[in-house]
Amino acid sequence: MRTALALTLALVALPLSAETLVVDGQVQVRPVSIELPRRGSSMAQVEARFGAPRTRHAAVGQPPITRWDYDGFSVYFEHQHVIHAVAHGG
C-alpha cells in the first residue's frame, strides 16, 4: 500500500505528457514529443513562450474556460491560467 501511495505521489509531481492510442483494440500511451505549456502558466507566459495562437476561442461556462489553438496543440485556460494542454494527434 505504501509503495502504491509513493508511486502515485511521484507521478502527480512529475509533468508528464502523453498521447493515448488504440492499437489492435489495446489502449497504449505514447509520450508526446512536442513541448506543451505547463499547468498554472499565465496567458502572458504562454504567449511569450509559444507566440500568438492561431485561434483564440471565447471563454465559455463558469468558471470561464478559454481555448487557444496552436499548430500541433491546444491550451485550455481557467480564467488566466493553464489547466490543460493537449497535443493534436497525427
N, C-alpha and C positions, 0 to 999 in steps of 0.2 A: 504494500500500500504506500509506504514512504517513497519507494522508487518511482511509482506512478505519479505521485504528487510532485516530486522533484522534477521529473521529466516534463510534466505539464507546466510548471512554473518556468522552467528553462525555455520551453517553446514559446510561451507567451512573451517572454522578454526579448526574443530574437525577432528582428524584422525579416520575415520570410515573404518571398514572392513565388507563386507557383501557378501553373495553369492546369486545370482538370481536363483530362482526355478520357474518352471511352474507346477502348481498343478491343475488338472481338468480345464485346459485352462486359469487359472488365474496366473498372474505373482506375485510372492511373494519374499520378501527379507529376508534372514536369516543371522544373524550375524555369522561371521567366528570365530571359537573357537581357532584357532592357531595364534601365533604371526607372523607377517609379517614385513619385513624391511620397514622402514619409507621412504617416498619420500624425496629425497635430500641427503640420506646417500651415502657415497662413497663406491666403491667396497671393499676397505680395511676394512671399518667399517662393511659391510655386512659379509665378510668372517671371521672377528674377532668374530662377534656375533653368526653366524649360521654355521660356519665351511666351508670347501671346498664344492662347489656344486657337485652334482652327475654328471652333464653335463654342459659344457661351450660351448655355440654356438658362432660362429664367428660373428663379427659385420657386419651388412648389412645396406645399404642405406646411405643417407646424410640428417641429421646428423646420425652418426653411432649408431645403436641400437643393443645392445648385450643382450642375454638372458642367464640366469643361471637357471638350474633346480635343485630343491631340492626335497626330498620326501615330498609331500603334497603341494608344491607351486613352482611358477616360479617368477623370478625377472627380470625386464626389465630395462636396463640402457641406458641413452643417454650420450655418452662419458663415463665418470667415475661415474655418479651419478644415483641413483634410480629414475625412473619416474613412475614405477608402479610395484606392486606385486600382484599376482593372486593366490588364493587358488585353488587347484585342487578339483573338485567335487568327491563325492564318499563316 
